[in-house]
């Protein structure tokens, strides 16, 4: 970072990654102490494994959602420095779009838990609950095949990036292997959430069979 002298304040790399790691935890602990931390939804009859997976999926989504506060702060700082002091930053925009990319890959498990992913359900919505759960169990094979491929590909990207110590081509030269590590973590979280969803579908199917 010594070659960045003369650019005004430049956020150190360690401060960027460190703050992203601890900032959501701090806010979540404060919210918990105030009694305003949202509860994790659990379906009736859910077992310990299912509840644990749901908790991880929900809290991982909340964790990355809180990163959005940093984008607001960074762009506010950029606007003030650019237009009031004529000292535009070289890191605010790059740091923010890296943040948004990491949010995207890490929020998949949260989306799966809360049913936020796009699905073609023209026929699916007309099925009974028993038939829906049966379809979900059968088609989960395709889901897991996709996620395993995503996980292996992300791991290769991470290994190559870390081995080359890949950095951005901009003046800030931020490391690129941490965002690619988030791809691996995001894929692992989606895989875990998929296991939790499969447990739900099996439980619902068994309950429907008993009722009939």
Backbone as CSV, one residue per row, in Angstrom:
resi,resn,N_x,N_y,N_z,CA_x,CA_y,CA_z,C_x,C_y,C_z
1,UNK,0.825,-1.213,0.000,0.000,0.000,0.000,0.860,1.264,0.000
2,UNK,2.198,1.135,0.081,3.047,2.316,0.131,2.979,3.126,-1.153
3,UNK,2.702,2.467,-2.294,2.666,3.176,-3.567,1.388,3.970,-3.755
4,UNK,0.499,3.986,-2.731,-0.754,4.728,-2.817,-0.683,6.080,-2.127
5,UNK,0.514,6.492,-1.722,0.660,7.801,-1.098,0.308,8.881,-2.117
6,UNK,-0.394,9.899,-1.644,-0.814,10.976,-2.522,-2.236,10.824,-3.013
7,UNK,-2.882,9.678,-2.700,-4.255,9.441,-3.118,-5.252,9.809,-2.023
8,UNK,-4.790,10.400,-0.929,-5.677,10.642,0.189,-5.837,9.376,1.003
9,UNK,-6.910,9.320,1.791,-7.122,8.137,2.618,-7.457,6.939,1.738
10,UNK,-6.750,5.855,1.946,-7.006,4.609,1.230,-7.276,3.531,2.276
11,UNK,-8.432,2.875,2.181,-8.791,1.844,3.154,-7.830,0.664,3.021
12,UNK,-7.112,0.304,4.094,-6.206,-0.852,4.019,-6.977,-2.143,3.762
13,UNK,-6.331,-3.054,3.073,-6.979,-4.329,2.756,-7.413,-5.063,4.017
14,UNK,-6.550,-5.118,5.014,-6.873,-5.853,6.239,-8.080,-5.244,6.938
15,UNK,-8.217,-3.912,6.849,-9.356,-3.248,7.481,-10.660,-3.595,6.750
16,UNK,-10.569,-3.670,5.429,-11.754,-4.016,4.628,-12.253,-5.412,4.962
17,UNK,-11.364,-6.404,4.870,-11.773,-7.787,5.133,-12.131,-7.998,6.605
18,UNK,-11.363,-7.385,7.503,-11.643,-7.545,8.930,-12.976,-6.954,9.324
19,UNK,-13.287,-5.774,8.791,-14.545,-5.123,9.125,-15.738,-5.919,8.601
20,UNK,-15.630,-6.454,7.393,-16.716,-7.266,6.853,-16.950,-8.517,7.697
21,UNK,-15.890,-9.027,8.313,-16.012,-10.238,9.122,-16.693,-9.970,10.462
22,UNK,-16.414,-8.821,11.083,-16.902,-8.582,12.449,-18.118,-7.675,12.512
23,UNK,-18.303,-6.809,11.522,-19.377,-5.816,11.597,-20.771,-6.445,11.731
24,UNK,-21.141,-7.451,10.893,-22.470,-8.053,11.061,-22.638,-8.751,12.411
25,UNK,-21.566,-9.375,12.906,-21.646,-10.050,14.200,-21.943,-9.034,15.302
26,UNK,-21.280,-7.889,15.252,-21.507,-6.835,16.248,-22.965,-6.375,16.214
27,UNK,-23.475,-6.105,15.010,-24.857,-5.631,14.887,-25.859,-6.696,15.331
28,UNK,-25.579,-7.964,15.020,-26.489,-9.031,15.420,-26.494,-9.216,16.931
29,UNK,-25.324,-9.078,17.562,-25.261,-9.186,19.020,-25.991,-8.016,19.675
30,UNK,-25.845,-6.822,19.101,-26.571,-5.663,19.634,-28.075,-5.860,19.489
31,UNK,-28.495,-6.371,18.322,-29.922,-6.619,18.100,-30.453,-7.667,19.077
32,UNK,-29.639,-8.685,19.336,-30.055,-9.725,20.277,-30.173,-9.167,21.687
33,UNK,-29.230,-8.305,22.077,-29.278,-7.710,23.415,-30.488,-6.800,23.594
34,UNK,-30.971,-6.215,22.485,-32.146,-5.339,22.532,-33.445,-6.117,22.326
35,UNK,-33.314,-7.415,22.049,-34.505,-8.232,21.842,-35.169,-8.014,20.501
36,UNK,-34.435,-7.533,19.501,-35.036,-7.242,18.193,-34.451,-8.110,17.085
37,UNK,-33.678,-9.128,17.443,-33.133,-10.035,16.440,-34.254,-10.952,15.965
38,UNK,-34.506,-11.000,14.649,-35.614,-11.835,14.143,-35.418,-13.303,14.504
39,UNK,-36.513,-13.956,14.831,-36.451,-15.379,15.150,-36.299,-16.195,13.876
40,UNK,-35.687,-17.346,14.003,-35.518,-18.241,12.861,-36.771,-19.100,12.744
41,UNK,-37.423,-19.096,11.568,-38.654,-19.895,11.421,-38.354,-21.389,11.402
42,UNK,-39.159,-22.152,12.121,-39.021,-23.608,12.131,-40.382,-24.234,11.861
43,UNK,-40.405,-25.211,10.979,-41.658,-25.913,10.691,-42.019,-26.821,11.862
44,UNK,-43.310,-26.997,12.144,-43.718,-27.911,13.218,-43.203,-29.320,12.959
45,UNK,-42.656,-29.939,13.978,-42.149,-31.293,13.839,-40.721,-31.386,13.339
46,UNK,-40.078,-30.257,13.138,-38.700,-30.264,12.644,-37.763,-30.829,13.703
47,UNK,-36.823,-31.661,13.281,-35.856,-32.247,14.197,-34.676,-31.325,14.447
48,UNK,-33.755,-31.769,15.292,-32.607,-30.956,15.671,-31.731,-30.622,14.463
49,UNK,-31.459,-31.612,13.611,-30.608,-31.372,12.440,-31.256,-30.347,11.520
50,UNK,-32.542,-30.507,11.285,-33.265,-29.585,10.409,-33.276,-28.173,10.991
51,UNK,-33.520,-28.049,12.286,-33.536,-26.727,12.923,-32.153,-26.079,12.886
52,UNK,-31.101,-26.881,13.060,-29.739,-26.346,13.022,-29.401,-25.816,11.637
53,UNK,-29.756,-26.589,10.617,-29.498,-26.148,9.241,-30.286,-24.883,8.926
54,UNK,-31.537,-24.825,9.369,-32.357,-23.629,9.139,-31.738,-22.411,9.822
55,UNK,-31.191,-22.613,11.011,-30.571,-21.504,11.740,-29.345,-20.990,10.973
56,UNK,-28.518,-21.895,10.487,-27.331,-21.490,9.734,-27.728,-20.751,8.457
57,UNK,-28.719,-21.271,7.746,-29.163,-20.643,6.496,-29.738,-19.261,6.751
58,UNK,-30.544,-19.137,7.786,-31.171,-17.842,8.086,-30.143,-16.820,8.541
59,UNK,-29.264,-17.217,9.448,-28.297,-16.260,9.983,-27.224,-15.887,8.959
60,UNK,-26.895,-16.795,8.053,-25.927,-16.440,7.006,-26.512,-15.364,6.093
61,UNK,-27.817,-15.457,5.814,-28.464,-14.431,5.003,-28.530,-13.096,5.712
62,UNK,-28.846,-13.118,7.002,-28.878,-11.885,7.778,-27.479,-11.262,7.861
63,UNK,-26.469,-12.117,8.010,-25.080,-11.666,8.088,-24.704,-10.838,6.866
64,UNK,-24.937,-11.384,5.677,-24.526,-10.668,4.467,-25.453,-9.497,4.151
65,UNK,-26.712,-9.569,4.602,-27.622,-8.443,4.376,-27.117,-7.191,5.082
66,UNK,-26.518,-7.376,6.241,-26.010,-6.238,7.003,-24.809,-5.578,6.330
67,UNK,-24.178,-6.279,5.387,-23.081,-5.657,4.642,-23.549,-4.451,3.841
68,UNK,-24.833,-4.402,3.499,-25.355,-3.294,2.691,-25.124,-1.947,3.366
69,UNK,-25.088,-1.960,4.687,-24.815,-0.719,5.422,-23.455,-0.161,5.020
70,UNK,-22.487,-1.052,4.793,-21.149,-0.610,4.426,-21.127,0.073,3.062
71,UNK,-21.940,-0.423,2.131,-22.003,0.202,0.813,-22.541,1.624,0.918
72,UNK,-23.560,1.816,1.754,-24.113,3.159,1.963,-23.049,4.086,2.538
73,UNK,-22.312,3.598,3.541,-21.273,4.419,4.164,-20.152,4.732,3.180
74,UNK,-19.743,3.729,2.387,-18.639,3.929,1.452,-19.006,4.947,0.373
75,UNK,-20.207,4.814,-0.185,-20.598,5.746,-1.243,-20.879,7.137,-0.693
76,UNK,-21.362,7.224,0.536,-21.522,8.541,1.171,-20.173,9.216,1.340
77,UNK,-19.187,8.464,1.809,-17.831,8.988,1.950,-17.282,9.426,0.592
78,UNK,-17.522,8.600,-0.439,-17.022,8.918,-1.777,-17.620,10.217,-2.312
79,UNK,-18.927,10.386,-2.149,-19.597,11.597,-2.640,-19.072,12.831,-1.917
80,UNK,-18.933,12.741,-0.600,-18.438,13.882,0.179,-17.026,14.250,-0.246
81,UNK,-16.144,13.258,-0.343,-14.754,13.533,-0.694,-14.629,14.021,-2.137
82,UNK,-15.452,13.491,-3.018,-15.348,13.860,-4.432,-15.868,15.270,-4.704
83,UNK,-17.029,15.579,-4.150,-17.685,16.823,-4.531,-17.453,17.981,-3.558
84,UNK,-17.093,17.679,-2.331,-16.820,18.754,-1.382,-15.333,19.053,-1.255
85,UNK,-14.498,18.023,-1.376,-13.064,18.211,-1.181,-12.231,17.910,-2.428
86,UNK,-12.892,17.544,-3.521,-12.204,17.233,-4.771,-11.112,16.183,-4.558
87,UNK,-11.414,15.173,-3.737,-10.480,14.089,-3.451,-11.199,12.745,-3.607
88,UNK,-11.499,12.357,-4.847,-12.218,11.098,-5.059,-11.398,9.901,-4.574
89,UNK,-12.091,8.888,-4.103,-11.410,7.694,-3.592,-11.048,6.764,-4.751
90,UNK,-10.208,5.801,-4.455,-9.873,4.782,-5.443,-10.352,3.404,-4.982
91,UNK,-11.080,3.352,-3.876,-11.431,2.057,-3.306,-12.918,1.871,-3.016
92,UNK,-13.672,2.985,-2.875,-15.068,2.872,-2.438,-15.911,2.063,-3.433
93,UNK,-15.800,2.384,-4.724,-16.613,1.681,-5.716,-16.199,0.223,-5.829
94,UNK,-14.896,-0.036,-5.900,-14.432,-1.414,-6.049,-14.798,-2.250,-4.822
95,UNK,-14.614,-1.673,-3.647,-14.973,-2.390,-2.430,-16.457,-2.714,-2.379
96,UNK,-17.285,-1.806,-2.889,-18.733,-2.008,-2.850,-19.183,-3.072,-3.837
97,UNK,-18.636,-3.066,-5.052,-19.121,-4.080,-5.991,-18.588,-5.469,-5.644
98,UNK,-17.426,-5.537,-5.009,-16.983,-6.827,-4.491,-17.936,-7.303,-3.397
99,UNK,-18.356,-6.372,-2.568,-19.286,-6.692,-1.485,-20.606,-7.224,-2.040
100,UNK,-21.137,-6.555,-3.074,-22.403,-7.001,-3.653,-22.263,-8.386,-4.279
101,UNK,-21.125,-8.644,-4.913,-20.907,-9.964,-5.494,-20.860,-11.048,-4.435
102,UNK,-20.192,-10.767,-3.320,-20.119,-11.745,-2.238,-21.484,-11.948,-1.600
103,UNK,-22.270,-10.874,-1.491,-23.629,-11.024,-0.971,-24.444,-11.971,-1.841
104,UNK,-24.287,-11.825,-3.142,-25.073,-12.633,-4.081,-24.796,-14.124,-3.903
105,UNK,-23.517,-14.479,-3.783,-23.183,-15.909,-3.710,-23.443,-16.490,-2.319
106,UNK,-23.471,-15.643,-1.300,-23.670,-16.140,0.063,-25.136,-16.197,0.475
107,UNK,-26.004,-15.494,-0.263,-27.407,-15.393,0.147,-28.269,-16.529,-0.394
108,UNK,-27.693,-17.453,-1.159,-28.487,-18.522,-1.765,-29.179,-19.413,-0.757
109,UNK,-28.476,-19.743,0.328,-29.069,-20.618,1.345,-30.261,-19.940,2.014
110,UNK,-30.147,-18.655,2.288,-31.254,-17.889,2.879,-32.450,-17.884,1.928
111,UNK,-32.167,-17.664,0.635,-33.244,-17.658,-0.349,-33.945,-19.003,-0.449
112,UNK,-33.173,-20.084,-0.378,-33.767,-21.422,-0.441,-34.632,-21.695,0.782
113,UNK,-34.152,-21.290,1.949,-34.913,-21.492,3.184,-36.253,-20.772,3.138
114,UNK,-36.261,-19.557,2.615,-37.471,-18.731,2.627,-38.248,-18.782,1.307
115,UNK,-37.868,-19.711,0.409,-38.616,-19.885,-0.831,-38.529,-18.720,-1.777
116,UNK,-37.373,-18.069,-1.841,-37.222,-16.868,-2.663,-36.660,-17.141,-4.053
117,UNK,-36.241,-18.364,-4.334,-35.688,-18.673,-5.649,-36.808,-18.810,-6.675
118,UNK,-36.491,-18.443,-7.905,-37.476,-18.537,-8.990,-37.731,-20.005,-9.320
119,UNK,-39.000,-20.346,-9.516,-39.344,-21.711,-9.889,-40.512,-21.693,-10.859
120,UNK,-40.535,-22.633,-11.784,-41.648,-22.778,-12.725,-42.684,-23.686,-12.064
121,UNK,-43.795,-23.099,-11.637,-44.749,-23.853,-10.810,-46.165,-23.856,-11.375
122,UNK,-46.293,-23.794,-12.710,-47.629,-23.798,-13.323,-48.378,-25.073,-12.966
123,UNK,-47.697,-26.212,-13.049,-48.311,-27.498,-12.700,-48.148,-27.792,-11.211
124,UNK,-46.993,-27.413,-10.677,-46.654,-27.729,-9.284,-47.703,-27.207,-8.312
125,UNK,-48.209,-25.992,-8.548,-49.171,-25.390,-7.621,-50.504,-26.135,-7.587
126,UNK,-50.803,-26.911,-8.614,-52.073,-27.632,-8.677,-51.999,-28.997,-7.983
127,UNK,-50.808,-29.389,-7.561,-50.636,-30.696,-6.927,-51.027,-30.646,-5.451
128,UNK,-51.321,-31.806,-4.903,-51.584,-31.909,-3.470,-50.272,-31.766,-2.708
129,UNK,-50.370,-31.545,-1.410,-49.158,-31.391,-0.603,-48.312,-32.658,-0.663
130,UNK,-48.960,-33.808,-0.664,-48.244,-35.075,-0.743,-47.487,-35.194,-2.068
131,UNK,-48.160,-34.839,-3.172,-47.528,-34.912,-4.489,-46.390,-33.892,-4.613
132,UNK,-46.595,-32.709,-4.044,-45.549,-31.690,-4.083,-44.286,-32.182,-3.391
133,UNK,-44.449,-32.745,-2.206,-43.282,-33.218,-1.463,-42.599,-34.362,-2.203
134,UNK,-43.383,-35.232,-2.853,-42.801,-36.339,-3.625,-42.002,-35.806,-4.808
135,UNK,-42.554,-34.816,-5.513,-41.846,-34.198,-6.640,-40.560,-33.535,-6.160
136,UNK,-40.642,-32.857,-5.026,-39.466,-32.179,-4.484,-38.355,-33.176,-4.145
137,UNK,-38.738,-34.302,-3.575,-37.730,-35.311,-3.218,-37.060,-35.868,-4.470
138,UNK,-37.857,-36.179,-5.488,-37.313,-36.763,-6.721,-36.421,-35.762,-7.461
139,UNK,-36.900,-34.528,-7.593,-36.139,-33.530,-8.362,-34.950,-32.977,-7.593
140,UNK,-34.837,-33.304,-6.308,-33.676,-32.831,-5.540,-32.373,-33.403,-6.096
141,UNK,-32.462,-34.499,-6.845,-31.271,-35.086,-7.469,-30.600,-34.061,-8.380
142,UNK,-31.410,-33.340,-9.161,-30.872,-32.339,-10.075,-30.278,-31.161,-9.305
143,UNK,-30.939,-30.801,-8.213,-30.427,-29.715,-7.380,-29.048,-30.055,-6.833
144,UNK,-28.912,-31.234,-6.268,-27.636,-31.609,-5.662,-26.542,-31.789,-6.710
145,UNK,-26.900,-32.257,-7.900,-25.909,-32.373,-8.968,-25.373,-30.990,-9.345
146,UNK,-26.273,-30.017,-9.433,-25.865,-28.657,-9.768,-24.981,-28.056,-8.673
147,UNK,-25.381,-28.236,-7.413,-24.637,-27.626,-6.309,-23.258,-28.263,-6.155
148,UNK,-23.159,-29.568,-6.334,-21.854,-30.222,-6.253,-20.930,-29.713,-7.354
149,UNK,-21.484,-29.534,-8.562,-20.685,-28.970,-9.654,-20.256,-27.543,-9.334
150,UNK,-21.161,-26.763,-8.746,-20.846,-25.398,-8.346,-19.749,-25.374,-7.287
151,UNK,-19.827,-26.301,-6.337,-18.853,-26.364,-5.262,-17.466,-26.726,-5.795
152,UNK,-17.401,-27.709,-6.677,-16.103,-28.135,-7.210,-15.493,-27.059,-8.100
153,UNK,-16.322,-26.398,-8.905,-15.821,-25.328,-9.771,-15.322,-24.149,-8.949
154,UNK,-16.082,-23.787,-7.912,-15.677,-22.674,-7.047,-14.364,-22.986,-6.339
155,UNK,-14.201,-24.236,-5.919,-12.954,-24.626,-5.257,-11.772,-24.489,-6.206
156,UNK,-11.965,-24.831,-7.460,-10.886,-24.676,-8.448,-10.557,-23.199,-8.651
157,UNK,-11.590,-22.355,-8.734,-11.355,-20.914,-8.873,-10.565,-20.375,-7.684
158,UNK,-10.947,-20.808,-6.479,-10.268,-20.352,-5.273,-8.813,-20.812,-5.267
159,UNK,-8.581,-22.066,-5.587,-7.216,-22.601,-5.575,-6.324,-21.851,-6.552
160,UNK,-6.822,-21.597,-7.762,-6.036,-20.870,-8.755,-5.768,-19.439,-8.309
161,UNK,-6.796,-18.783,-7.766,-6.652,-17.388,-7.347,-5.675,-17.246,-6.192
162,UNK,-5.778,-18.167,-5.208,-4.884,-18.092,-4.054,-3.454,-18.433,-4.463
163,UNK,-3.303,-19.422,-5.322,-1.966,-19.806,-5.749,-1.258,-18.711,-6.519
164,UNK,-2.013,-17.935,-7.274,-1.441,-16.840,-8.059,-1.417,-15.521,-7.292
165,UNK,-1.987,-15.525,-6.069,-2.151,-14.291,-5.299,-2.794,-13.204,-6.174
166,UNK,-3.909,-13.587,-6.780,-4.609,-12.716,-7.726,-5.111,-11.444,-7.043
167,UNK,-4.898,-10.331,-7.715,-5.357,-9.032,-7.217,-6.059,-8.274,-8.337
168,UNK,-6.804,-7.249,-7.946,-7.485,-6.433,-8.944,-6.462,-5.642,-9.753
169,UNK,-6.863,-5.226,-10.928,-5.984,-4.446,-11.793,-6.066,-2.956,-11.496
170,UNK,-6.971,-2.585,-10.594,-7.079,-1.180,-10.205,-5.954,-0.811,-9.240
171,UNK,-5.839,0.471,-8.951,-4.743,0.956,-8.109,-4.805,0.382,-6.703
172,UNK,-6.010,0.100,-6.212,-6.166,-0.427,-4.853,-5.548,-1.808,-4.720
173,UNK,-5.611,-2.614,-5.786,-5.011,-3.950,-5.836,-5.481,-4.856,-4.685
174,UNK,-6.774,-4.884,-4.494,-7.347,-5.737,-3.458,-7.229,-7.215,-3.860
175,UNK,-7.076,-8.089,-2.889,-6.970,-9.523,-3.180,-8.311,-10.054,-3.708
176,UNK,-8.219,-10.963,-4.672,-9.428,-11.547,-5.252,-9.746,-12.940,-4.711
177,UNK,-8.801,-13.546,-3.967,-9.111,-14.891,-3.468,-10.164,-14.895,-2.358
178,UNK,-10.279,-13.850,-1.532,-11.366,-13.900,-0.536,-12.767,-13.929,-1.160
179,UNK,-13.051,-13.096,-2.197,-14.375,-13.235,-2.818,-14.604,-14.613,-3.423
180,UNK,-13.549,-15.212,-3.974,-13.713,-16.545,-4.555,-13.857,-17.603,-3.464
181,UNK,-13.311,-17.337,-2.297,-13.557,-18.218,-1.167,-15.028,-18.130,-0.751
182,UNK,-15.627,-16.936,-0.890,-17.040,-16.793,-0.582,-17.904,-17.619,-1.532
183,UNK,-17.418,-17.820,-2.765,-18.142,-18.691,-3.699,-18.189,-20.122,-3.165
184,UNK,-17.059,-20.582,-2.615,-17.008,-21.927,-2.043,-17.937,-22.020,-0.833
185,UNK,-17.851,-21.023,0.048,-18.698,-21.024,1.241,-20.170,-20.936,0.848
186,UNK,-20.476,-20.089,-0.148,-21.854,-19.961,-0.601,-22.403,-21.260,-1.154
187,UNK,-21.575,-21.969,-1.933,-22.005,-23.254,-2.476,-22.215,-24.272,-1.355
188,UNK,-21.330,-24.254,-0.361,-21.472,-25.172,0.776,-22.745,-24.865,1.561
189,UNK,-23.059,-23.575,1.715,-24.276,-23.186,2.426,-25.528,-23.619,1.674
190,UNK,-25.508,-23.475,0.347,-26.659,-23.914,-0.457,-26.814,-25.429,-0.370
191,UNK,-25.682,-26.139,-0.396,-25.726,-27.597,-0.253,-26.346,-27.988,1.089
192,UNK,-25.935,-27.293,2.146,-26.469,-27.575,3.475,-27.956,-27.245,3.536
193,UNK,-28.335,-26.096,2.953,-29.749,-25.723,2.936,-30.567,-26.716,2.130
194,UNK,-29.967,-27.250,1.051,-30.663,-28.257,0.255,-30.904,-29.530,1.035
195,UNK,-29.939,-29.905,1.868,-30.128,-31.085,2.727,-31.273,-30.830,3.708
196,UNK,-31.291,-29.622,4.268,-32.381,-29.273,5.177,-33.734,-29.307,4.481
197,UNK,-33.787,-28.808,3.240,-35.041,-28.825,2.485,-35.465,-30.245,2.159
198,UNK,-34.494,-31.108,1.846,-34.811,-32.507,1.565,-35.393,-33.194,2.802
199,UNK,-34.842,-32.895,3.964,-35.380,-33.458,5.209,-36.823,-33.004,5.423
200,UNK,-37.110,-31.737,5.118,-38.482,-31.230,5.243,-39.418,-31.973,4.296
201,UNK,-38.971,-32.110,3.034,-39.824,-32.754,2.030,-40.119,-34.202,2.411
202,UNK,-39.119,-34.917,2.901,-39.319,-36.310,3.318,-40.286,-36.370,4.491
203,UNK,-40.117,-35.443,5.454,-40.998,-35.428,6.625,-42.439,-35.129,6.217
204,UNK,-42.629,-34.156,5.316,-43.975,-33.810,4.857,-44.602,-34.966,4.096
205,UNK,-43.802,-35.633,3.265,-44.323,-36.778,2.502,-44.761,-37.898,3.437
206,UNK,-43.950,-38.194,4.457,-44.300,-39.247,5.404,-45.553,-38.887,6.187
207,UNK,-45.672,-37.621,6.586,-46.873,-37.192,7.311,-48.116,-37.304,6.434
208,UNK,-47.969,-36.934,5.156,-49.103,-37.016,4.232,-49.530,-38.464,4.013
209,UNK,-48.537,-39.366,3.937,-48.866,-40.791,3.762,-49.617,-41.340,4.970
210,UNK,-49.201,-40.913,6.169,-49.882,-41.389,7.381,-51.309,-40.865,7.456
211,UNK,-51.506,-39.638,6.983,-52.845,-39.038,7.046,-53.804,-39.714,6.073
212,UNK,-53.227,-40.295,5.011,-54.075,-40.964,4.023,-54.122,-42.471,4.259
